[in-house]
Amino acid sequence: MYKRIYFDISGVCNAHCRYCVSGKDSISGSEHRKQGKFIDIETFSGAITHMLSKKIIAPDCEVILYSWGEPFLHKDLKMII
């Protein structure tokens, strides 16, 4: 059972960090910004509920809302937290 997971709620990043594949101005970075989307609350909640029910994550699991996207751009961040 995992005690920590990284769950990217945003497929969007507004940074242009030259060291990051999701933000820099390269083929992958610019395409990532154009195609990025945000997860909806129902999908996020369903995924967490599913992982709990299947004992993939522990009830006290730390859910980190960042991997490649910028979570602060998500309009429903407050509800997700």
C-alpha positions in Angstrom: 0.0 0.0 0.0 1.4 3.4 -1.0 1.7 6.1 1.6 2.5 8.9 -0.9 1.4 9.4 -4.5 1.9 12.1 -7.1 -1.4 13.0 -8.8 -1.1 15.6 -11.5 -4.4 17.6 -11.6 -3.2 20.0 -14.2 -1.8 19.2 -17.7 -1.0 22.9 -18.1 2.1 24.9 -17.2 2.7 28.6 -17.8 6.4 28.5 -17.0 9.0 28.4 -19.7 11.7 26.7 -17.7 14.5 25.6 -20.0 15.3 22.5 -17.9 11.7 21.2 -17.8 10.1 19.2 -20.7 6.6 20.5 -19.9 7.4 24.2 -19.8 10.3 24.9 -22.1 9.9 26.2 -25.7 10.6 23.0 -27.5 8.3 20.7 -29.5 7.3 18.8 -26.4 7.0 21.8 -24.2 4.9 24.0 -26.5 2.6 21.1 -27.4 2.2 20.2 -23.7 0.9 23.8 -23.0 -1.4 23.7 -26.0 -3.0 20.3 -25.3 -3.0 20.4 -21.5 -6.2 20.0 -19.6 -7.4 19.9 -16.0 -8.9 16.9 -14.2 -12.5 17.4 -13.1 -13.5 17.0 -9.5 -15.6 13.9 -10.1 -12.7 12.0 -11.8 -10.2 13.0 -9.1 -12.5 12.0 -6.3 -13.4 8.7 -8.1 -9.7 7.9 -8.6 -8.9 8.5 -4.9 -12.0 6.5 -3.8 -11.0 3.6 -6.2 -7.4 3.5 -4.9 -8.6 3.4 -1.3 -11.2 0.7 -2.0 -8.6 -1.5 -3.8 -6.1 -0.8 -1.0 -3.6 0.8 -3.4 -3.2 3.8 -1.1 -3.4 4.0 2.6 -6.2 6.1 4.3 -3.5 8.5 5.5 -1.8 8.6 2.1 -0.1 11.9 1.2 -1.5 13.1 -2.2 0.9 15.4 -3.9 -0.9 17.5 -6.5 2.1 18.2 -8.7 4.2 16.4 -11.2 4.5 18.3 -14.4 1.5 20.6 -14.5 0.9 23.7 -12.4 -1.9 22.9 -9.8 -2.5 26.6 -8.9 -3.9 27.1 -12.4 -6.8 24.7 -11.7 -10.0 26.6 -11.2 -11.3 24.0 -8.6 -8.1 23.7 -6.6 -9.9 24.7 -3.4 -12.5 21.9 -3.8 -9.8 19.3 -4.7 -7.8 20.2 -1.6 
